[in-house]
């Protein structure tokens, strides 16, 4: 299946981001820790040239811990400041402010030299759809979240979120990019739910997931679904549907419904802590 999704509103959002990025000191980019390569929008690097950069490996509670550590080092070697976070549970969120300070140390020192001691850091938060930006903002801000409204030098009508006395945050819509370099990227984005579900073949996603997890995380699938050992994804999907008595009227197995449940199990972490990529490897599944 060919994976691609770039609705018109994303073009408008990208243009707006291009204007807004001039107003910020640092860019916070959320990546999905299960697919830190596929969830990294190459347009962001182009737009954020010359800006301090913080990468947040979000949903790290769902990812393979050892591989997440490797990705943290991978992006640090590229010059980014990196935090591993679980926005939903709050893990790692408290470290983000410290990391932002580190990323903006030169800017803070310049401000102090000019006597601008209390000027807050302005940050833009970016990421692909369904990477968890809203959850992160709510977790990061807590009850202190308040819109600061129009600010001097800010485009009319633009709303900033005052997270604390040190940081103002400008949120952006989740955007993809016009063309995926290879279909491995599209497949991985489909697996984590960043592409319109109506465009996807759930059976194909489930089969590929089952085969990948069985190969790379032996025992996870068989333990979850109480299956016999098997390496064929299509056969595993059939076995799971049989075990769960997932059938249509008339007794035929409802493989599409079962496939959707398998994909949901992966997204919810019920198949274990799984990462679909490694930093040294650009090849796909």
Backbone as a ProteinNet text record, in pm:
[ID]
protein_1_A
[PRIMARY]
XXXXXXXXXXXXXXXXXXXXXXXXXXXXXXXXXXXXXXXXXXXXXXXXXXXXXXXXXXXXXXXXXXXXXXXXXXXXXXXXXXXXXXXXXXXXXXXXXXXXXXXXXXXXXXXXXXXXXXXXXXXXXXXXXXXXXXXXXXXXXXXXXXXXXXXXXXXXXXXXXXXXXXXXXXXXXXXXXXXXXXXXXXXXXXXXXXXXXXXXXXXXXXXXXXXXXXXXXXXXXXXXXXXXXXXXXXXXXXXXXXXXXXXXXXXXXXXXXXXXXXXXXXXXXXXXXXXXXXXXXXXXX
[TERTIARY]
84.8	0	88.1	45.3	118.7	67.7	159.6	122.6	162.5	63.4	89.3	-32.8	-11.4	-124	-74.1	-123.4	-82.7	-198.7	-298.9	-415.4	-377	-461.3	-430.7	-401.6	-467.8	-448.3	-304.6	-233.4	-94.6	-2.7	-35.5	43	30.3	-91.6	-115.8	-44.8	-51	12.1	163.4	221.3	365.7	406.5	329.9	359.8	352.3	251.2	236.8	355.1	395.6	508.3	636	650.5	767.6	776.5	662.4	659.2	681.4	614.7	618.9	755.3	829.8	956.3	1057.1	1034.1	1121.8	1106.6	996	964.3	1015.7	1072.4	1105.2	1255.9	1291.6	1431.5	1469.5	1372.6	1401.5	1282.8	1311.5	1208.2	1207	1089.1	1071.1	1002.1	1071.5	1013.9	982	853.2	811.2	824.3	893.4	899.7	833.7	784.3	731.5	849.4	875.8	993.3	991	875.3	869	917.7	910.5	955.7	1026.1	1140.2	1203.6	1258.9	1273.7	1315.9	1194.5	1095.3	977.2	897.5	898.7	817.7	890.6	1010.2	1085.6	1061.5	992.4	958.1	1082.4	1132.2	1253.6	1236.2	1112.6	1087.9	1122.7	1109.5	1135	1281.3	1372	1514.4	1544.6	1478.4	1499.3	1443.1	1321.6	1257.3	1330.5	1389.5	1447	1597.3	1650.5	1794.2	1831.3	1938.7	1984.7	1916.7	1815.9	1746.3	1798.3	1793.7	1822	1716.8	1755.1	1665.4	1661.3	1539.8	1518.8	1429.6	1475.7	1395.4	1338.5	1207.8	1139.2	1096.2	1156	1117.7	996.9	878.2	753.8	705.6	616.1	562	674.4	778.1	891.5	854.7	741.3	693.7	647.6	619.1	573.2	687.3	806	917.4	1020.1	1102.9	1211.9	1315.1	1335.2	1421.7	1564.4	1620.1	1758.9	1774.1	1676	1684.5	1659	1572.9	1548.6	1676.6	1756.2	1884.9	1975.8	1973.4	2056	2010.1	1879.1	1826.9	1859.3	1858	1893.3	2036.5	2128.3	2267.3	2278.1	2200	2200.4	2167.1	2061.1	2020.5	2108.1	2162.3	2256.6	2382.2	2424.7	2542.1	2516.6	2388.4	2352.9	2335.4	2361.4	2357.7	2231.2	2138.1	2013.2	2025.8	1944.3	1927.2	1806.9	1818	1717.6	1664.3	1531.5	1463.5	1375	1371.2	1276.4	1157.6	1037.4	920.1	804	716.3	587.1	485	432.7	344.7	221.4	168.1	44	67.8	180.4	210.1	293	350.6	429.2	577.7	619.7	760.3	850.3	952.1	1050.5	1010.4	884.9	836.5	906.2	937.1	1001.4	1141.9	1205.1	1341.7	1343.7	1227.5	1222.7	1265.8	1219.5	1254.4	1404.7	1466.9	1612.2	1683.3	1630.6	1689.5	1672.6	1556.8	1534.1	1634	1656.6	1755.5	1893.6	1931	2061.7	2071.9	1964.1	1963.5	1971.9	1917.6	1911.2	2012.1	2114.5	2209.3	2273	2312.7	2374.7	2277.1	2153	2049.9	2025.9	2019.1	1996.4	2111.6	2233.9	2351	2355.9	2315.5	2309.6	2208.9	2091.7	1988.6	2039.1	2107.7	2159.1	2260.6	2344.5	2445.8	2381.3	2259.6	2188	2093.4	2095.7	2007.7	1866.7	1843.6	1708.5	1700.1	1681.5	1691.9	1566.6	1450.3	1325.2	1253.8	1321	1254.8	1238.8	1114.7	1095.3	1149.2	1183.7	1222.8	1096.5	1105.5	991.8	1021.5	930	950.2	833.8	864.3	760.1	761.2	644	636.1	582	651.6	616.4	614.9	547.9	543.8	440.7	446.9	352.1	218	112.2	-16.3	-6.5	-77.4	-91.9	37.5	129.6	253.5	240.5	130	103.6	136.6	129.6	165.2	70.2	-58.9	-155.6	-140.1	-120.4	-101.1	25	131	256.1	236.2	170.9	150.5	71.9	-35.5	-116.3	-36.1	45.5	127.3	235.6	297.7	406.1	355.2	239.6	186.7	116.9	49.8	-27.7	-135.4	-165.7	-270.6	-222.5	-92	-36.7	-53.4	-109.5	-121.7	-217.8	-171.9	-256.8	-211.7	-306.5	-271.5	-228.2	-121.1	-69.9	-124.1	-192.5	-251.3	-148.7	-187.7	-97.4	22.9	138.7	262.5	331.3	409.1	484	571.6	567.6	650.3	589.7	470.8	404.8	292.1	276.8	172.6	36.6	-39.9	-170.5	-258	-315.9	-408.6	-342.5	-209.5	-141.8	-149.8	-175.3	-189.3	-69.5	-8.7	100.9	51.4	107.3	72	185.1	152.4	252.5	258.6	365.9	376.3	427.4	521.9	573.7	644.8	707.9	770	889.3	939.2	1056.6	1025	905	880.3	742.3	740	616	621.7	509.6	505.4	403.6	445	354.2	328.6	204.8	167.4	148.1	162.3	141.3	61.7	-9.8	-81.5	17	-26.5	56.6	63.9	185.3	198	294.8	264.9	354.7	428.9	484.3	552.7	500.4	515.3	442.6	468.4	590.5	619.7	717.9	678.8	767.8	880.9	1002.1	1118.5	1111	1056.8	1032.2	909.6	856.6	729.7	744	866.8	889.4	841.5	867.4	823.5	671.4	605.1	459.6	399.7	460.3	412.1	422.2	535.7	553.9	460.5	438.8	345	202.6	169.3	37.2	22.7	129.3	123.4	99.3	152.8	133.9	11.3	-59.7	-184.6	-169.8	-63.8	-42.6	-95.4	-154.1	-213	-361.8	-441.9	-587.5	-623.9	-696.6	-730.9	-808.7	-885.9	-968	-884.1	-756.1	-669	-592.4	-611.4	-524.2	-590	-507.4	-548.4	-508.3	-606.1	-576.8	-516.8	-563.1	-508.6	-358.7	-318.3	-176.9	-95	-147.1	-75.9	-58.1	-167.1	-162.2	-64.5	-68.8	19.5	165.8	198.3	336.6	381.5	291.7	325.7	351.6	263.5	279.1	411.4	447	571.3	693.4	688	801.4	822	713.1	724.1	767.7	715.4	754.5	903.2	955	1096.9	1186.3	1146.6	1233.8	1205.7	1085.9	1050.1	982.9	1061.1	1004.8	924.1	808.6	723.8	616.4	634.1	536.8	399.3	396.1	268.9	205.1	286.6	231	178.9	245.8	200.7	72	63.9	-55	-178.3	-162.4	-279.1	-286.6	-193.1	-192.9	-190.2	-92.6	-79.9	32.3	27.7	143	247.3	374.2	479.7	452.4	464	436.4	504	555.4	624	547.3	435.6	357	246.4	252.1	158.6	13.8	-10.9	-148.5	-206.4	-124.8	-170.9	-191.7	-103.8	-120.5	-250.7	-281.3	-404.7	-525.9	-521.7	-631.3	-643.7	-528.7	-531.3	-588.6	-550.2	-600.1	-751.2	-797.7	-942.2	-1016.9	-959	-1019.9	-1023.9	-911.9	-903.2	-1004	-1020.9	-1110.6	-1254.5	-1276.4	-1409.3	-1460.6	-1369.4	-1402.5	-1458	-1591.4	-1655	-1768.2	-1792.7	-1906.2	-2030.9	-2143.4	-2265.4	-2246.4	-2277.2	-2257.1	-2134.4	-2055.7	-1943.7	-1809	-1805.1	-1677	-1592	-1461	-1371.9	-1373.2	-1383.1	-1379.8	-1235.6	-1155.2	-1012.6	-987.7	-1071.7	-1051.5	-1072.2	-1177.2	-1202.6	-1090.8	-1045.5	-938.2	-808.8	-785.7	-665.1	-664.3	-780.6	-790.6	-758.3	-801	-772.5	-623.8	-559.2	-414.8	-337.5	-375	-308.3	-330.2	-452.3	-481.6	-398.7	-380	-298.2	-154.3	-101.8	33.5	39.1	-53.6	-52.5	-70	-141.6	-164.9	-59.5	43.3	151.2	120.1	10	-29.1	48.7	130.8	219.7	362.9	377	508.6	569.2	689	760	834.5	780.1	828.2	875	993.1	1042.2	1060.7	1014.3	1014.1	1138.5	1227.2	1344	1465.5	1584	1707.7	1785	1862.6	1927.2	2027	2089.9	2192	2133.2	2002.8	1943.3	1836.2	1857.3	1759.3	1663.8	1694.6	1604.4	1479	1373.4	1244.6	1223.8	1096.6	1059.9	1100.4
-119.4	0	124.1	228.6	354.2	445.8	494.2	579.5	723.3	811.3	953.5	1031.1	1140.9	1222.5	1363.2	1458.1	1598.1	1687.7	1698.6	1782.1	1929.5	2007	2146.3	2233.6	2206.3	2293.7	2288.1	2178.9	2167.7	2264.4	2292.4	2390.8	2527.5	2565.2	2693.2	2698.3	2586.7	2582.1	2596.3	2536.6	2546.9	2691.6	2758.6	2898.4	2985.1	2960.5	3037.2	3010.7	2884	2846.9	2918	2929.7	2995.6	3140.9	3206.8	3343.6	3348.5	3259.4	3262.8	3228.2	3145.6	3096.9	3209.5	3321.1	3438	3500.3	3470.1	3534.1	3458.3	3337.7	3252.6	3237.5	3195.1	3171.8	3024.7	2936.5	2793.1	2717.5	2606.1	2519.4	2388.2	2352.8	2223.5	2129.9	2026.2	1931.7	1800.2	1765	1636.6	1527.6	1419.5	1300.1	1186.3	1087.5	967.1	872.3	837.1	756.3	618	574.2	443.8	452.7	573.7	595.4	731.3	747.4	879.8	926.6	839.5	880	920.5	833.9	859.9	979.9	1005.8	1115.5	1249.2	1252.1	1377.3	1442.5	1555.1	1627.3	1699.5	1661.8	1725.7	1875	1920.1	2063	2145.9	2084.9	2158.8	2201.3	2111.2	2146	2265.4	2269.6	2379.9	2509.9	2501.3	2619.9	2673	2582	2620.3	2645.8	2664.9	2692.5	2816.6	2803	2916.1	2928.3	2844	2848.2	2736.8	2761.4	2654.6	2545.3	2421.1	2308.8	2211	2178.6	2076	1968.5	1845.3	1731.8	1658.3	1637.1	1564.2	1428.8	1322.3	1187.8	1148.5	1178.2	1158.6	1013.7	976.2	839.6	739	782.6	693.4	576.7	587.8	475.8	359.2	386.2	281.3	223.6	284.2	247.2	161.8	94.8	12.4	103.8	87.4	178.3	184.4	70.5	67	142.5	127.8	197.2	346.4	382	523.6	593.6	527.4	584.4	606.8	512.3	526.2	644.4	663.3	777.4	910.1	909.4	1031.6	1073.5	980.2	1009.3	1048.5	982	1007.4	1152.8	1203.9	1341.7	1443.2	1405.3	1494.4	1515.3	1409.6	1419.8	1511.5	1532.8	1624.1	1767.4	1790.3	1925.7	1965	1871.1	1901.6	1870.3	1937.2	1901.2	1805.9	1697.3	1591.1	1555.3	1537.7	1488.1	1370.4	1270.5	1160.9	1187.8	1188.9	1223.7	1128.1	1121.1	1055.3	1158.9	1233.7	1346.7	1303.2	1188.8	1143.3	1113.1	1048.5	1013.4	1116.7	1212.3	1318	1288	1166.8	1129.9	1217	1275.3	1353.7	1496.5	1532	1665.4	1775.1	1746.8	1847.9	1882.4	1790.9	1815.7	1906.5	1924.3	1999.5	2144.5	2208.3	2348.3	2364.8	2273.7	2278	2261.6	2172.7	2150.1	2273.1	2339.1	2461.9	2569.7	2581	2678.5	2648.9	2521.1	2482.8	2519.2	2492	2520.6	2670.4	2750.7	2896.6	2972.2	2903.3	2966.9	3092.9	3086.1	3202.5	3319.5	3289.7	3395	3457.1	3375.3	3424.7	3515.7	3472.5	3552.9	3685	3682.5	3806.2	3903.4	3849.6	3933.9	3997.6	3919	3971.2	4082.1	4061.4	4162.8	4294.5	4286.2	4406.5	4458.9	4394	4435.6	4381.8	4288	4229.7	4100.1	4117.9	4003.3	3916.7	3975.5	3900.7	3868.9	3884.8	3854.3	3703.4	3655.2	3510.3	3455.3	3328.5	3257.7	3232.2	3255.2	3224.9	3098	3004.2	2874.2	2841.8	2771.5	2717.7	2566	2507.2	2361.6	2307	2209	2154.3	2002	1943.4	1797.4	1752.8	1626.2	1569.2	1544	1514.2	1483.3	1363.8	1371.9	1261.7	1227.8	1323.6	1296.8	1333.6	1399.7	1427.9	1568.7	1668.1	1805.3	1863	1847	1903.9	1841.7	1710.5	1642.3	1692	1711.6	1762.5	1902	1990.6	2128.2	2128.4	2047.8	2042.7	1988.7	1887.6	1827.9	1924.7	1992.4	2086	2209.3	2259.2	2383.2	2362.2	2249.4	2227.8	2334.1	2376	2475.2	2617.3	2633.1	2767.3	2816	2733	2768	2885.1	2987.8	3103.6	3168.6	3209.9	3279.4	3422	3464.8	3598.4	3700.7	3653.9	3745.5	3809.1	3921.5	3988.5	4046.2	4030.6	4079.6	4172.8	4265.8	4352.6	4270.9	4305.7	4234.4	4105.2	4073	3948.4	3980.8	3897.6	3919.6	3936.8	4031.1	4062.4	3937.7	3921.7	3811.3	3682	3679.1	3554.5	3533	3411.9	3380.8	3300	3348.2	3278.2	3220	3106.6	3044.2	3070.8	3136.9	3165.1	3044	2966.8	2846.1	2875.5	2967.6	3013.6	3146.5	3201.3	3332.8	3329.9	3209	3196.6	3162.9	3112	3054.2	3087.6	3135.3	3152	3057.1	2993.1	2886.7	2918.1	2902.4	2916.9	2778.8	2735.9	2604.3	2614.9	2501.3	2495.5	2370.4	2370.6	2248.7	2137.9	2013.8	1901.9	1898.7	1895.4	1890.7	1781.2	1725.5	1631.5	1707.8	1637.4	1703.5	1644.5	1716.5	1680.8	1541.3	1489.8	1358.9	1282.8	1161.4	1079	1024.9	1030.1	986.8	838.1	758.7	618.4	571	460.4	414.9	355.3	328.8	285.6	394.5	520.9	633.7	635.5	626.1	627.3	512.5	395	277.6	299.7	349.4	370.7	478.3	583.2	687.1	633	544.5	480.2	394.8	326.6	238.2	314	436.9	512.5	602.8	605.9	681.7	825.9	857.6	995.8	1023.3	923.2	937.6	906.8	979.3	960.2	811.8	762.7	620.2	572	661.8	621.4	581	620.4	590.1	460.2	393.3	281.3	145.5	46.6	-93.2	-153.8	-169	-216.8	-357.1	-440.7	-576.4	-573.6	-491.4	-482.8	-431.4	-328.4	-273.8	-380.3	-452.1	-553	-665.1	-710.7	-819.5	-778.5	-656.7	-610	-590.3	-539.8	-523.3	-657.4	-752.8	-884.9	-949.4	-937.9	-998.1	-926.6	-793.3	-717.6	-747.6	-743.5	-764.8	-907.1	-1003.8	-1143.3	-1163.7	-1097.1	-1109.1	-1037.8	-918.2	-835.1	-840.8	-884.4	-896.1	-1031.8	-1140	-1275	-1295.7	-1356.4	-1388.1	-1284.7	-1161.2	-1055.6	-1086.9	-1127.7	-1155.6	-1282.9	-1389.3	-1517.4	-1507.7	-1428.6	-1413.1	-1333.2	-1227.4	-1142.3	-1217.8	-1295.3	-1357.9	-1508.2	-1561.8	-1706.1	-1790.3	-1761.2	-1831	-1932.8	-2021.6	-2107.9	-2024.3	-2063.9	-1991.1	-1990.7	-1874.6	-1860.1	-1731.8	-1731.9	-1612.6	-1545.8	-1606.3	-1551.1	-1461.7	-1331.8	-1236.4	-1263.5	-1305.9	-1333.7	-1450.5	-1552.8	-1668.6	-1630.2	-1545.8	-1501.1	-1423.9	-1339.1	-1260.4	-1352.9	-1456.4	-1554.6	-1626.1	-1666.3	-1736.3	-1647.4	-1520.7	-1428.2	-1411.6	-1397.7	-1383.9	-1508.4	-1625.4	-1750.6	-1751.4	-1716.9	-1718	-1622.3	-1507.2	-1405.3	-1420.7	-1522.4	-1544.6	-1418.2	-1354.4	-1231.5	-1269.4	-1274.9	-1323.9	-1233.3	-1239.8	-1169.3	-1255	-1197.2	-1277.5	-1387.6	-1508.2	-1621.1	-1702.3	-1652.8	-1731	-1704.1	-1620.4	-1590.7	-1501.3	-1526.8	-1446.5	-1300.3	-1210.3	-1066.2	-1017.4	-1041.9	-1010.5	-859.9	-783.3	-637.8	-581.1	-625.8	-579.9	-623.8	-749.1	-800.3	-725.1	-691	-615.2	-480.5	-414.6	-287.4	-300.1	-410.3	-433.6	-456.8	-529.1	-554	-422.4	-337.4	-207.4	-123.4	-125.7	-52.6	-105.8	-238.3	-297.8	-246.9	-236.8	-183.6	-38.5	42.8	185.3	208.4	118.8	133.6	67.4	8.9	-53.4	-191.2	-251.1	-381.8	-496.3	-464.7	-564.9	-546	-471.1	-448.2	-316.5	-288.8	-165.7	-191.8	-136.7	-168.4	-42.3	-48	58.4	-1.2	69.8	17.2	54.6	136.2	184.2	184.7	183.8	206.1	316.9	395.8	511.7	477.6	362.5	326.3	270.3	249.2	174.5	256	290.5	368.8	279	149.6	58.2	35.3	-7.5	-22.9	-159.9	-193.9	-323.1	-436.5
0	0	0	-72.9	-78	32.9	116.9	229.7	201.1	200.5	181.4	226.6	298.6	344.1	370.5	292.5	308.1	267.7	356.3	323.8	313.1	244.4	214.8	335	448.2	564.6	615.5	583.5	630.2	555.4	429.3	353.1	418	455.5	521.8	657.2	730.8	862.9	851.8	748.6	729.6	699.5	615.7	584.2	709	792.6	916.3	1009.4	1015.9	1100.2	1054.2	924	866.7	913.2	927	977	1128.4	1199	1345.1	1402.6	1331.7	1387.1	1405.9	1335.9	1351.6	1490.7	1556.5	1683.9	1805.2	1784	1898.3	1917.1	2037.7	2072.9	2056.4	2073.8	2074.4	2015.8	1949.7	1892.7	1969.8	2022.1	2088.7	1991	1949.5	1853	1921.7	1922.2	1978	1873.1	1909	1825.7	1901.6	1829.3	1891.7	1914.2	2039	2072.8	2008.4	1961.1	1893.6	1749.7	1691.4	1552.8	1542.6	1607.5	1611.6	1477.7	1381.9	1247.9	1164.4	1160.1	1077.5	1126.9	1258	1311.9	1310.1	1252.5	1244.1	1108.5	1111.2	988.9	935.5	818	765.3	739.1	718.3	696.9	820.9	939.7	1063.8	1072.2	1033.5	1038.9	949	834.8	741.1	797.9	854.3	909.9	1032.9	1110.7	1240.2	1234.9	1117.6	1106.2	1188.2	1266.3	1346.4	1481.3	1508.7	1637	1728.9	1859.6	1955.1	1937.9	1959.7	1930.2	2047.4	2091.1	2192.5	2132.7	2137.7	2090.1	2211.1	2209.1	2315.5	2260.6	2310.8	2269.7	2353.2	2299.6	2372.3	2360.5	2451.5	2459.1	2480.6	2551.7	2575.6	2666.5	2736.5	2817.5	2731.2	2602.4	2510.7	2427	2437.3	2350.2	2424.6	2346.9	2397.9	2464.5	2594.3	2670.4	2614.9	2580.6	2533.1	2401.6	2313.1	2184.1	2202.3	2297.5	2324.7	2368.6	2452	2495.1	2374.9	2280.6	2160	2075.1	2066.2	1990.1	2059.7	2191.9	2263.6	2227.4	2229.8	2193.7	2046.3	1962	1817.9	1786.8	1850.1	1823	1896.2	2010.8	2078.7	1994.3	1927.5	1840.6	1720.7	1689.3	1580	1628.1	1756.9	1809.6	1882.5	1898.5	1968.4	2117.4	2196.9	2337.7	2342.4	2418.3	2410.5	2548.6	2556.8	2677.2	2640.4	2726	2709.9	2801.6	2745.8	2825.7	2799.3	2897.6	2883.4	2927.5	2830.9	2862.7	2941.1	2906.6	2971	3118.8	3148.2	3286.6	3360.3	3285.1	3347.9	3361.1	3324.9	3339.8	3251.7	3311.1	3236.9	3207.8	3232.9	3195.9	3277.2	3404.7	3489.6	3440	3368.1	3319.1	3195.9	3135.1	3009.3	3029.6	3137.3	3159.5	3174.9	3247.3	3264.5	3130.2	3046.9	2914.7	2825.6	2834.4	2757.5	2800.3	2931.1	2979.8	2922.5	2922.7	2868.2	2720.2	2645.8	2502.2	2473.9	2565.9	2545.3	2631.3	2679	2770.5	2710.7	2583.9	2520.1	2513.3	2479.9	2472.1	2609.4	2712.8	2848.5	2892.2	2861.3	2899.1	2822.4	2694.4	2616.3	2676.4	2715.3	2776.5	2905.9	2987.2	3114	3088.9	2988.4	2956	2912.9	2858.5	2814.4	2921.9	3039	3147.8	3138	3046.3	3028.8	3110.4	3241.2	3331.3	3330.7	3318.1	3334.3	3203.6	3090.1	2963.2	2948.8	2931.5	2920.7	2788.7	2791.6	2670	2588.6	2459.1	2371.8	2293.5	2301.7	2238.6	2146.7	2039.5	1952.4	1966.1	1982.6	1991.9	1860.7	1804.1	1673.3	1679	1581.8	1573.2	1472.8	1436.5	1341.4	1411.2	1336.6	1400.6	1494.6	1604.5	1700.5	1774.3	1781.5	1854.2	2002.4	2038.6	2179.9	2224.8	2134.3	2170.9	2277.5	2255.8	2351.1	2489.1	2492.1	2621	2689.7	2610.6	2667.8	2725.9	2650.6	2697.8	2828.7	2833.9	2955.5	3073.2	3046.5	3152.2	3198.3	3102.7	3131.6	3205.5	3161.9	3218	3351.4	3367.7	3487.9	3501.8	3622.2	3644.4	3614.8	3594.5	3573.1	3430.3	3344.1	3201.9	3184.5	3113.3	3085.3	2956.4	2875.8	2752	2784	2720.4	2747.9	2649.5	2544.4	2447.5	2356.3	2295.8	2202.2	2276.7	2216.5	2275.5	2177.4	2224.1	2133.2	2038.9	1912.3	1814.6	1766.1	1814.7	1775.6	1679.3	1576.2	1477.2	1544.6	1494.5	1553.4	1565.3	1683.6	1705.4	1747.4	1750.2	1785	1935.5	1976.9	2118.4	2167.8	2274.2	2338	2469.8	2508.2	2635.1	2733.4	2843.4	2945.9	3039.6	3026.9	3108.3	3248.3	3257	3386	3360.6	3461.2	3444.5	3349.5	3321.1	3235.7	3090.5	3063.8	2931.9	2877.3	2753.1	2677	2558	2532.6	2432.3	2324	2199.7	2086.2	2027.6	2034.5	1981.1	1830.5	1761	1616.6	1582.7	1469.8	1429.4	1392.2	1407.3	1363.7	1211.7	1156.9	1011.4	967.9	851.9	785.9	677.1	581.3	470.1	340.6	228.7	105.9	51.7	65.9	7.6	95.1	134.9	215.7	128.4	183	106.7	69.9	159.4	127.1	204.5	163.8	220.4	359.9	400.4	537.9	634.7	598.3	681.8	691	575.9	574.8	654.2	640.1	712.8	863.5	908.4	1051.7	1105.6	1027.9	1071.5	1077.1	985	988.6	1114.4	1151.7	1268.4	1398	1407.9	1532.7	1528.4	1414.6	1406.7	1363.1	1288.5	1244.1	1104.3	1041.6	908.3	918	843.1	841.5	830.6	930.8	937.3	815.1	753.9	639.5	519.2	519	405.3	422.9	537	572.3	553.5	527	523.3	657.8	747.1	881.6	881	788.4	780.8	754.4	659.4	625.3	743.2	810.9	927	1034.7	1065.2	1171.3	1136.3	1011.8	968.8	980	933.8	940.6	1085.2	1167.8	1308.8	1376	1351.8	1413.7	1372.9	1246.1	1198.8	1256.5	1262.3	1315.5	1464	1540.6	1685.3	1716.3	1642.5	1663.6	1637.5	1534.3	1499.9	1599.7	1641.1	1722.9	1872.7	1909.2	2050.2	2073.1	2062.2	2069.9	2197.9	2182.4	2296.4	2324.4	2277.8	2308.9	2250.3	2123.2	2055.8	2109.7	2122.2	2167.4	2310.4	2392.8	2531.6	2539.6	2460.4	2462.8	2415	2308.8	2245.3	2268	2346.7	2376.1	2248.3	2162.1	2034	2037.7	1939.7	1914.3	1840.5	1849.5	1778.8	1628.7	1568.3	1425.6	1378.2	1256.1	1204.9	1091.7	1050.1	940.4	997.4	964.6	1021.7	987.7	863.9	822.4	900.4	921.5	998.3	1144.4	1198	1337	1353.4	1256.6	1263.9	1263.7	1181.2	1178.4	1312.5	1367.9	1496.8	1608.1	1606.1	1708	1695.7	1571.1	1548.6	1597	1574.3	1622.7	1775.1	1837.1	1983.6	2045.3	1983.7	2037.2	1986.2	1905.4	1846.4	1777.3	1704.2	1633.1	1495.5	1486.3	1364.4	1317.7	1188.7	1130.7	1145.1	1110.2	1105.6	1003.7	1041.6	951.7	989.1	1083.5	1134	1069.1	966	900.6	991.3	994	1076.4	1031	1126.2	1095	1111.8	1010.5	1018.5	1024.3	957.2	957.9	1098.2	1165.8	1301.9	1394.7	1377.3	1461.4	1436.5	1309.4	1274.8	1345.3	1348.4	1417.6	1565.6	1625.7	1767.8	1792	1700.1	1712.2	1704	1606.5	1592.5	1717.8	1772.4	1896.1	2013.1	2017.3	2123.4	2115.7	1993.6	1977.4	2023.7	1976.6	2010.6	2160	2226.2	2369.9	2456.4	2394.4	2470.6	2523.7	2477.8	2529.7	2465.5	2366.5	2308.3	2358.1	2464.9	2522.9	2475.4	2521.5	2484.7	2354.8	2248	2112.6	2041.5	1981.2	1893.6	1754.2	1652.5	1516.2	1436.5	1495.9	1423.3	1514.3	1455.2	1529.3	1458.7	1533.5	1471.6	1362.2	1371.8	1271.8	1143.6	1142.9	1033.5	964.1	839	763.6	685.4	679.5	608.2	690.7	625.8	694.2	751	768.5	826.8	735.5
[MASK]
+++++++++++++++++++++++++++++++++++++++++++++++++++++++++++++++++++++++++++++++++++++++++++++++++++++++++++++++++++++++++++++++++++++++++++++++++++++++++++++++++++++++++++++++++++++++++++++++++++++++++++++++++++++++++++++++++++++++++++++++++++++++++++++++++++++++++++++++++++++++++++++

